[in-house]
Amino acid sequence: MVAPSRRARALVVQNLGIASVIIATPVVRDLVATLPLPLGVLGHESSTVLVGLNGLRLLRDAAWNRARAGARR
């Protein structure tokens, strides 16, 4: 049971990295030059969608089966 939780934790770290990079990009762009509001919103919402889709990988049975198989080794 430890393997699935490790897989979930790794996915959370991935999600934090994805969100940080995608959100930091428009912030830096806005600090350097002007960034239109729609592009800032698009950047934020795209990170939300990517994080959500990445998190959905945990719902696949194959992911849990792989984690359980790894725990038995």
GUPAZA-833410 format. One record per residue: residue number from 1; x, y, z of N, C-alpha, C in turn. Coordinates in steps of 0.1 Angstrom, whole numbers, plus 2048, in hexadecimal, padded with zeros to 3 digits. Layout:
N
DOSE pos n.X n.Y n.Z ca.X ca.Y ca.Z c.X c.Y c.Z
DOSE NUM   X   Y   Z    X    Y    Z   X   Y   Z
...
This chain:
73
DOSE pos n.X n.Y n.Z ca.X ca.Y ca.Z c.X c.Y c.Z
DOSE   1 808 7F4 800  800  800  800 809 80D 800
DOSE   2 815 80B 802  81E  817  802 820 81C 7F4
DOSE   3 821 812 7EA  825  816  7DD 81A 81F 7D6
DOSE   4 80D 81D 7D8  803  826  7D2 804 834 7D8
DOSE   5 807 835 7E5  808  842  7EB 815 849 7E7
DOSE   6 81F 842 7E4  82B  848  7DF 829 84D 7D0
DOSE   7 821 845 7C9  81E  84A  7BB 815 856 7BC
DOSE   8 80C 857 7C5  803  863  7C6 80B 86F 7CB
DOSE   9 815 86D 7D4  81D  878  7D8 826 87D 7CD
DOSE  10 82B 874 7C5  833  878  7B9 82B 880 7AF
DOSE  11 81E 87C 7AE  815  884  7A5 812 892 7AA
DOSE  12 811 893 7B7  80F  8A0  7BE 81B 8A9 7BB
DOSE  13 827 8A3 7BD  833  8AB  7BA 833 8B0 7AC
DOSE  14 830 8A7 7A3  82F  8AA  794 825 8B6 792
DOSE  15 81A 8B4 798  80F  8BF  797 814 8CC 79C
DOSE  16 81B 8CC 7A7  820  8D9  7AC 82A 8DF 7A3
DOSE  17 833 8D7 79D  83D  8DB  794 836 8E1 787
DOSE  18 82C 8DA 782  825  8DF  776 81F 8EC 778
DOSE  19 817 8ED 783  810  8F9  786 81A 905 789
DOSE  20 825 902 790  82E  90D  793 834 912 786
DOSE  21 839 90A 77E  83F  90E  771 835 916 768
DOSE  22 82A 910 767  820  916  75E 81B 924 763
DOSE  23 819 925 770  815  931  776 820 93B 777
DOSE  24 82C 937 77A  837  940  77B 83B 947 76D
DOSE  25 838 940 762  83B  945  755 834 952 752
DOSE  26 826 952 754  81F  95F  752 823 96A 75C
DOSE  27 826 966 768  82A  970  772 837 977 76F
DOSE  28 840 96F 76B  84D  975  766 84B 97D 75A
DOSE  29 843 978 751  841  980  745 83A 98D 748
DOSE  30 831 98D 752  82A  99A  755 834 9A3 75D
DOSE  31 83D 99E 764  847  9A7  76B 850 9AD 761
DOSE  32 854 9A6 757  85D  9AB  74D 856 9B5 743
DOSE  33 84B 9B1 73F  843  9B9  735 834 9B8 739
DOSE  34 82C 9BE 731  81E  9BD  734 818 9B0 72E
DOSE  35 80F 9AA 736  809  99E  731 7FA 9A0 732
DOSE  36 7F3 99E 726  7E5  9A0  726 7DE 997 730
DOSE  37 7D3 99B 736  7CC  993  740 7C7 986 73A
DOSE  38 7C2 985 72E  7BE  978  729 7C9 96E 728
DOSE  39 7D5 973 725  7E0  969  724 7E4 964 732
DOSE  40 7E3 96D 73C  7E6  969  74A 7DC 95F 74F
DOSE  41 7CF 961 74B  7C4  958  74F 7C6 94B 748
DOSE  42 7CA 94B 73B  7CD  93F  733 7D8 937 73A
DOSE  43 7E3 93E 73E  7EE  937  744 7E9 930 751
DOSE  44 7E2 937 759  7DD  931  766 7D4 925 764
DOSE  45 7CA 927 75B  7C0  91D  758 7C7 910 751
DOSE  46 7D1 913 749  7D7  907  743 7DF 8FF 74D
DOSE  47 7E5 905 757  7EB  8FE  762 7E1 8F6 76A
DOSE  48 7D5 8FC 76C  7CB  8F4  773 7C7 8E8 76C
DOSE  49 7C5 8EA 75F  7C0  8DE  756 7CB 8D3 756
DOSE  50 7D8 8D7 754  7E2  8CD  753 7E4 8C6 761
DOSE  51 7E3 8CD 76C  7E4  8C7  779 7D8 8BD 77B
DOSE  52 7CC 8C1 777  7C1  8B8  778 7C2 8AC 770
DOSE  53 7C7 8AD 763  7C8  8A2  75B 7D3 899 760
DOSE  54 7DE 89E 765  7E9  896  76B 7E4 88F 777
DOSE  55 7DC 895 77F  7D6  88E  78B 7CD 883 787
DOSE  56 7C6 884 77C  7BD  879  778 7C4 86C 775
DOSE  57 7D1 86D 773  7D9  861  770 7D8 857 77C
DOSE  58 7D5 85D 788  7D4  854  794 7C7 84C 794
DOSE  59 7BE 850 78C  7B1  849  78C 7B1 83C 783
DOSE  60 7BC 83B 77B  7BD  830  772 7C0 823 77A
DOSE  61 7BA 818 777  7BD  80C  77F 7CB 807 77C
DOSE  62 7D0 80A 770  7DD  805  76C 7E8 80C 775
DOSE  63 7E5 818 779  7EF  81F  781 7F0 819 78F
DOSE  64 7E5 815 795  7E4  80F  7A2 7EA 800 7A1
DOSE  65 7E7 7F9 796  7EC  7EC  794 7FB 7EC 793
DOSE  66 801 7F6 78C  80F  7F7  78A 816 7FA 798
DOSE  67 80F 803 7A0  814  806  7AD 814 7FA 7B6
DOSE  68 809 7F2 7B6  808  7E6  7BE 813 7DC 7BA
DOSE  69 815 7DA 7AD  81F  7D1  7A8 82D 7D5 7AC
DOSE  70 82F 7E2 7AC  83C  7E7  7B1 83F 7E4 7BF
DOSE  71 834 7E4 7C7  835  7E2  7D5 838 7D4 7D9
DOSE  72 834 7CB 7D0  837  7BC  7D3 845 7B8 7D0
DOSE  73 84C 7C0 7C8  85A  7BC  7C4 863 7BD 7D0
